[in-house]
Amino acid sequence: MDEKEKRLLSEKALDFGIDLSQRHLDLFGAYMDELLEWNRRINLTGLSERKRIIIELFLDSLIPTPFIPEKGRMLDVGSGAGFPGIVIKVCRPHLKTCLMEANSRKTSFLKQVVRLLKLSDVDVVNGRIESDKDKLHPDGYHFITARALAGPDRIITWCSPFLCSGGLLITFLGSGAVDELEKCGIALETNFLVVDRLIPYSLPGMRSGRTLALLRKVTSQPGPAT
C-alpha cells in the first residue's frame, strides 16, 4: 500500500468518523502487501484490484470499530484472510482476540500477519465454530464478528452460545437486513438475542447498500452454554 493508497483509506475512513493514525496506516500497508504476496499462491481473496481491496476489505472491516471499546475478548468467526478481525485488532490493540478459520492455509496466513504486525494477545484457531467449541475461551466473548460467513440465522445459532451476557454479535448484512432479521425471529428469541442497532451504509463506488447489524445478548447466562 503506497502513500496515495494510505491517504485514500484515511480519507474514506474519516467519512465514517474513523480517524486512523499513521501507525494504523503503516500496519494496514504491511498487511495489504503481505496479502497480495500470499494471494499469488493461495486464494485468500477473489479481489485483485488494489483499490477494491482497500475499500471492500479494509474500509468495510473498519465500520464496526466505533462500537467496540478498547478492552474485552473478541472472536472473529470464519476469519478468512483476517477481515474484519485483524483490522479491528489493529485499531483496538488491547482486545484479546481470537481468529477462527477452518482453512489451514488461511490459518497459516493469519499467523504470519500476526507475527509481521507484532500483534499481541491474538490466538489463531484452525476450526469451525459449530464443531470445535473446545478450542474457544471457556468464558465466552464480549464481541463476536462474522463477515461473509453464512446466513444470519446460522450465524445467530452458531455464535450465540459463545457470547457473554450483554455482549454483541456483529454481522455484515445487505440492504435488506430488516427483512432478513425478521425471518430470524425464532432464532433470535431462542438464543436470547435482540437487535441492538442497525447501521445502514454504502461503500464508495458500490451501488448496493450494506447494513452493520449489532445483536445483543440479553440472557444472564455468563458465557457459553454447556
C-alpha positions as CSV (number, residue, x, y, z in Angstrom):
1,M,0.0,0.0,0.0
2,D,1.7,3.2,-1.1
3,E,1.2,6.6,0.4
4,K,-1.6,7.6,-2.0
5,E,-3.5,4.4,-1.1
6,K,-3.0,5.1,2.6
7,R,-4.4,8.6,2.0
8,L,-7.4,7.1,0.3
9,L,-8.1,4.8,3.1
10,S,-7.6,7.5,5.7
11,E,-10.0,9.9,3.9
12,K,-12.7,7.4,3.3
13,A,-12.5,6.1,6.9
14,L,-12.8,9.7,8.2
15,D,-16.1,9.9,6.2
16,F,-17.4,7.3,8.7
17,G,-16.0,9.1,11.7
18,I,-13.0,6.8,12.0
19,D,-9.7,8.7,12.5
20,L,-6.7,6.5,11.5
21,S,-3.3,7.2,12.9
22,Q,-0.1,6.9,10.9
23,R,0.6,3.7,12.9
24,H,-2.7,2.2,11.7
25,L,-2.0,3.1,8.1
26,D,1.5,1.7,8.2
27,L,0.3,-1.6,9.7
28,F,-2.5,-1.8,7.1
29,G,0.0,-1.1,4.4
30,A,2.2,-4.0,5.5
31,Y,-0.9,-6.2,5.9
32,M,-2.1,-5.5,2.3
33,D,1.4,-6.1,0.9
34,E,1.5,-9.5,2.6
35,L,-2.0,-10.3,1.4
36,L,-1.1,-9.6,-2.2
37,E,2.1,-11.7,-2.0
38,W,0.3,-14.7,-0.5
39,N,-2.7,-14.3,-2.8
40,R,-0.4,-15.3,-5.7
41,R,0.0,-18.7,-4.2
42,I,-3.3,-19.4,-2.4
43,N,-6.8,-17.9,-2.9
44,L,-7.1,-15.6,0.1
45,T,-9.5,-13.2,-1.7
46,G,-11.2,-13.1,-5.1
47,L,-10.3,-9.4,-5.3
48,S,-7.2,-8.4,-7.2
49,E,-7.7,-4.7,-7.9
50,R,-5.8,-2.7,-5.2
51,K,-8.5,0.0,-4.8
52,R,-11.2,-2.6,-4.3
53,I,-9.2,-4.4,-1.7
54,I,-8.7,-1.1,0.2
55,I,-12.5,-0.2,0.0
56,E,-14.2,-3.6,0.1
57,L,-11.9,-5.3,2.6
58,F,-10.1,-2.7,4.8
59,L,-12.6,0.1,4.8
60,D,-15.6,-2.3,5.2
61,S,-13.8,-4.0,8.1
62,L,-13.3,-0.7,9.9
63,I,-17.1,0.1,10.1
64,P,-17.6,-1.8,13.4
65,T,-14.7,-0.1,15.3
66,P,-16.7,2.8,16.7
67,F,-18.9,0.3,18.5
68,I,-16.1,-1.8,20.0
69,P,-14.4,-0.5,23.2
70,E,-10.7,-0.8,23.9
71,K,-10.8,-3.9,26.1
72,G,-12.6,-7.2,26.2
73,R,-12.5,-10.5,24.4
74,M,-13.3,-10.7,20.7
75,L,-13.9,-13.7,18.4
76,D,-13.8,-13.3,14.7
77,V,-15.6,-16.4,13.2
78,G,-14.6,-17.5,9.7
79,S,-11.8,-15.0,9.7
80,G,-10.6,-15.9,6.2
81,A,-7.8,-13.5,5.4
82,G,-8.4,-11.6,8.6
83,F,-11.3,-9.3,7.7
84,P,-12.6,-7.8,9.9
85,G,-10.7,-9.4,12.8
86,I,-7.1,-8.2,12.2
87,V,-8.3,-4.8,11.0
88,I,-10.3,-4.3,14.3
89,K,-7.3,-5.6,16.3
90,V,-5.0,-3.0,14.8
91,C,-7.4,-0.3,15.9
92,R,-8.2,-1.9,19.3
93,P,-4.7,-3.3,20.3
94,H,-5.8,-4.2,23.9
95,L,-8.6,-6.5,22.8
96,K,-7.9,-10.2,23.5
97,T,-8.6,-11.5,20.1
98,C,-9.3,-15.0,18.6
99,L,-9.3,-15.5,14.9
100,M,-11.1,-18.8,14.0
101,E,-10.7,-20.2,10.4
102,A,-11.4,-23.7,9.1
103,N,-9.0,-23.5,6.1
104,S,-5.5,-24.4,7.3
105,R,-3.7,-22.4,4.6
106,K,-5.6,-19.3,5.6
107,T,-4.8,-20.1,9.2
108,S,-1.1,-20.1,8.3
109,F,-1.6,-16.7,6.6
110,L,-3.3,-15.3,9.7
111,K,-0.4,-16.4,11.9
112,Q,2.1,-14.8,9.6
113,V,0.2,-11.5,9.6
114,V,0.0,-11.6,13.4
115,R,3.8,-12.1,13.6
116,L,4.5,-9.5,10.9
117,L,2.4,-6.8,12.6
118,K,3.7,-7.8,16.0
119,L,0.1,-8.1,17.4
120,S,-0.1,-9.3,21.0
121,D,-3.0,-11.3,22.6
122,V,-4.1,-12.9,19.4
123,D,-5.0,-16.6,19.1
124,V,-5.3,-18.1,15.7
125,V,-7.6,-21.2,15.8
126,N,-7.9,-23.7,13.0
127,G,-11.5,-25.0,13.3
128,R,-15.3,-24.4,12.9
129,I,-17.4,-22.8,15.5
130,E,-20.2,-25.3,15.1
131,S,-18.0,-28.3,15.9
132,D,-14.8,-27.1,17.7
133,K,-16.1,-25.3,20.8
134,D,-13.4,-26.9,22.9
135,K,-10.9,-24.7,21.1
136,L,-12.6,-21.5,22.3
137,H,-12.4,-19.5,25.5
138,P,-14.4,-21.2,28.2
139,D,-15.8,-17.9,29.5
140,G,-17.0,-16.7,26.1
141,Y,-16.5,-13.4,24.3
142,H,-17.7,-9.9,24.7
143,F,-17.8,-9.3,20.9
144,I,-18.2,-11.8,18.1
145,T,-17.8,-10.7,14.5
146,A,-18.9,-12.6,11.4
147,R,-18.4,-11.3,7.9
148,A,-19.3,-13.3,4.8
149,L,-19.7,-16.5,6.9
150,A,-23.3,-17.7,6.4
151,G,-26.9,-16.5,6.5
152,P,-27.9,-14.6,9.7
153,D,-29.9,-17.5,11.0
154,R,-26.9,-19.8,11.1
155,I,-24.6,-17.1,12.4
156,I,-27.0,-16.5,15.3
157,T,-27.3,-20.2,16.1
158,W,-23.6,-20.9,15.9
159,C,-22.3,-17.8,17.7
160,S,-24.8,-17.0,20.5
161,P,-23.6,-19.8,22.8
162,F,-20.2,-18.2,22.9
163,L,-21.4,-14.7,23.6
164,C,-21.2,-13.3,27.1
165,S,-24.3,-11.7,28.6
166,G,-24.6,-8.2,27.3
167,G,-22.1,-9.0,24.5
168,L,-22.5,-8.0,20.9
169,L,-22.8,-10.2,17.8
170,I,-21.7,-8.0,14.9
171,T,-22.5,-9.2,11.5
172,F,-22.5,-7.6,8.0
173,L,-25.7,-7.8,6.0
174,G,-27.1,-6.3,2.8
175,S,-29.6,-3.5,2.4
176,G,-32.4,-6.0,3.2
177,A,-31.2,-6.5,6.7
178,V,-34.6,-5.7,8.3
179,D,-36.4,-8.4,6.3
180,E,-33.5,-10.9,6.9
181,L,-33.7,-10.4,10.6
182,E,-37.5,-10.6,10.7
183,K,-37.1,-14.1,9.3
184,C,-34.7,-14.9,12.1
185,G,-37.2,-14.0,14.9
186,I,-37.3,-17.5,16.4
187,A,-33.5,-17.9,16.2
188,L,-33.1,-14.5,17.9
189,E,-35.6,-15.4,20.7
190,T,-34.3,-18.9,21.4
191,N,-30.7,-17.6,21.5
192,F,-31.5,-14.7,23.8
193,L,-30.5,-12.0,21.3
194,V,-32.2,-8.7,20.5
195,V,-31.4,-6.2,17.7
196,D,-29.5,-3.5,19.4
197,R,-28.8,-1.4,16.3
198,L,-28.8,-1.5,12.6
199,I,-26.4,0.8,10.8
200,P,-27.0,1.2,7.0
201,Y,-24.1,2.4,5.0
202,S,-22.6,2.4,1.5
203,L,-19.1,1.9,0.4
204,P,-17.6,4.3,-2.2
205,G,-18.1,3.1,-5.7
206,M,-20.6,0.3,-4.8
207,R,-24.2,0.5,-5.8
208,S,-25.6,-1.9,-3.3
209,G,-26.1,-0.8,0.3
210,R,-24.9,-2.6,3.3
211,T,-26.0,-2.9,6.9
212,L,-24.0,-3.5,10.1
213,A,-26.2,-5.4,12.5
214,L,-25.4,-5.3,16.2
215,L,-27.2,-8.1,18.1
216,R,-27.0,-8.0,21.9
217,K,-27.3,-11.0,24.2
218,V,-29.8,-10.3,27.0
219,T,-29.7,-13.5,29.0
220,S,-28.0,-13.5,32.4
221,Q,-26.1,-16.7,31.4
222,P,-22.4,-15.9,31.8
223,G,-20.6,-17.2,28.7
224,P,-21.1,-20.3,26.6
225,A,-23.8,-22.8,27.3
226,T,-22.7,-26.2,28.5
